Amino acid sequence: MTPSELARKYVRAALVEAARGPVDRDATLRAIISEVVHVFLETKPLPEVQRELRDAADHADPAEDFTFMRP
């Protein structure tokens, strides 16, 4: 299982559980993001975590081709 598959599995499971609650879907997703940031900050400095978040946001458009850098 890849890291992306593992993450997708648990996010989907959290959303299914939230829907049974009922717990707000957007609030659940925000809580997941907050928890990811919290865990990242246990081992990475704030500027590095901020770069990770900006990179994820910059590549969030599914219609946009991903640009690869060549060495």
N, C-alpha and C positions, 0 to 999 in steps of 0.2 A: 504494500500500500504506500502510495506517495504521501508526502506531507500535505499536499493540496487535497487529496482524497480524504485523508484523516480529518483535516479541518472541516471540509464540506460535510462529512458524516456527522460531526458533533454540532455544527451550527444548525443543520437541518433537524437534528434530534431536539435541540433546544427550542427551535421554533414550533415543532410539533407539540412539545410539552407545554409551551406558553399558550398555544391555541386551546389546549384542554383546560387551562386555568380559570377563566381567560386572563391572560396577561398580554399587554399591548406588544405587538410585533416590533414596532420601531423602538420601543423602550428596551426590549430584549436585545435587539441588535446593538443599540448604543451601549448597553451593559457589557456585551461581549467585547466590543471595541475597547471600552474602559479597562476591562480585565486584561486584555492583551497588552495594552499600554503599561499597566501596572506590573505585569510579569516581565515585560521587556526592561523596564526601569530597574529591576532587581539586578541586572547584569550589564546593562548598557547605559552610557551617559545620555542625558536628555537630548542634546543635539542629534545624536545618532538615531534615537527613537523618532524625533521629528522628521529626519530625512526619510526614514522608512515609511512614515505616514504620508509624507508629500509624494514619495515615489508611487505608493499604492494609489493615491488620489489622481496623480498624473496619468496613470495607466488604467483608469477605471472604465473608460469608454469602450464597450465591447465592439463597437463598429470601427474603432481605430486600430490600424495595424501596429503591432509591437515592433519597435525599432531596435535592432541589434547593433551593438558596437563591435567593430572589428579591431583586433589588436594592431 
